[in-house]
Amino acid sequence: MKEFFLDMDPSRLFFWHIAIGSSVIFILQTLIIFIGTDAEHEIASDLNNNDGSFKLYSLRNLVSFLLGFGWSGVAFYNVIHNNIILGIVALIIGGLFIVGFHYLMKILFKLTHRKHF
């Protein structure tokens, strides 16, 4: 495994580090939610935003962005050979992950609010 990372191009290594690090944090967040610790209160307070505004700067959004950014950079590294274009594509996909996460939370809030969930 060590040789896999030692022989790697620095830009590819950058995407791998972000992808693995954000995946570990995402898995930890998911486990904390399933265990049912105090993280539930944070989720509820994020979802009970009555003014309809979107909380852009949160740990969950950062992790969502980094998941999309890192794994899309890893996935498209052999397809897109220009690092600048690869970075732009990864930024766009990371942004789409944030939008998708917000939409999913909005749907889940509607389900819990209507007591259908």
N, C-alpha and C positions, 0 to 999 in steps of 0.2 A: 504494500500500500504506500509505503514511503517513497518508493521509486516512481509511483504514479504522479505524485506531486512534485518531486525533485526535477523531473525532466520536462515540466510544463512551462509554457510561455507565461510571462508575468500577467498579461491581461486575462488569460484564461484562468490562472490561479486566483486572480482577484474575484472573478465571478463565482468560482467554486467556494472560496471562503465566505462570501456573502450568502450563497445558497445554503451551505451547510449550517452556518451560524444562525441564520433566520429560521431554518427548519427546526433546529433544536429549540429555539425560543418558542416557536409556534407549537411544537409538541408539548412543551412544558405548560404553556397557556391552556392548551386543550385539556391536559390532565388536571390542571387546577380547576377548570370549569366543571369537569366531570366528577371530581372529588367533592366539589361543593363548598370550597372554602370561601373566604371573604371576597373573592373575585366576582361572585354573583352580584354583590351590591354595586360594584363598579359598572358591570354590564347594565344593570337595571337603571342606574343613574344616567348612563350614556343614552339608553333608549327612552327614558322618560323626559326627553327634551321637548317640552310643549310648544316652544316657539318654532319648531320645524327646522332649526338650523342644523348644520352638519358639523360635527366636531372633527376638524381636519387633522389637528395635531394631537394624536393619541398614540399610545404604545401599540395598540392593535393595528392601527392604520400604518404605522411605521413598519411593523413586522409583515403586514400584508404587502406593502410596497416592496420591501426587500425580498420577499419570497418570489414575487413576480419578476423583479429585476434580476435577481441572481440566477434563478432557474432558466429564465429565457435567455440570459447571456450564455449559460452553459449549453443550452439546447441549440442555439443558433450560431455558436462559435465556428463550427465547420462549414456553415452555410453562408454566413456573411463574413467576408474576409477583411473588410474595412472596420477598424475598431471604433471609429466615430459613429458610423451608421449603426453598428451593433449596439453601442451605448444608447443611441437615440431610440432604437427599437426596444431595448430593454427598459428604458424610461417610460415609454408609452405603455408597454405591457404592465409595468409596475403600477402606473396610474390606473389602468383598467382593473387591476386587482383591488385597488382602493374603492373604485366605483362599484364593483361587484360585491365587495364586502358590505358597503353601505346599503346597497339594495337588498341584500340578504337579511341584514339586521332589521331593515324597515319592514320586510315581509314577516319576519319572526315576531316583531313587536306587535304588528296587527293581529297575528294569530293569538298571542298571549293576551292582548287587550280585549279581544272578543271572546276569550275563554274557549277557543276552538283547539287549543294546543295542549 
